[in-house]
Amino acid sequence: MSQHTSQHETNPEAATKFPTGTLVFGLILLIVGVLLLAGLLFGFQLNAPLLFITLLGGAGLILIISGITAARRNR
């Protein structure tokens, strides 16, 4: 049988960390899915290279901003 022990974290920062990379990846997938469905339903063309360049640029910007805010919070 396995024993479950409850260990409380002594570092309060570890409990408040937010997985920004997971959020950004999820947002990218959500945006691509919504745009593909909208393109099928409303019949407009998507410029795929421009879409992915814009998404990667936006994702990079979000990750940079979240990194800067995390660094300012740790000071």
Summary of the structure (lengths in Angstrom):
residues: 75
radius of gyration: 19.2
end to end distance: 44.4
largest distance: 58.3
contacts: 131
relative contact order: 0.11
helix: 72%
strand: 0%
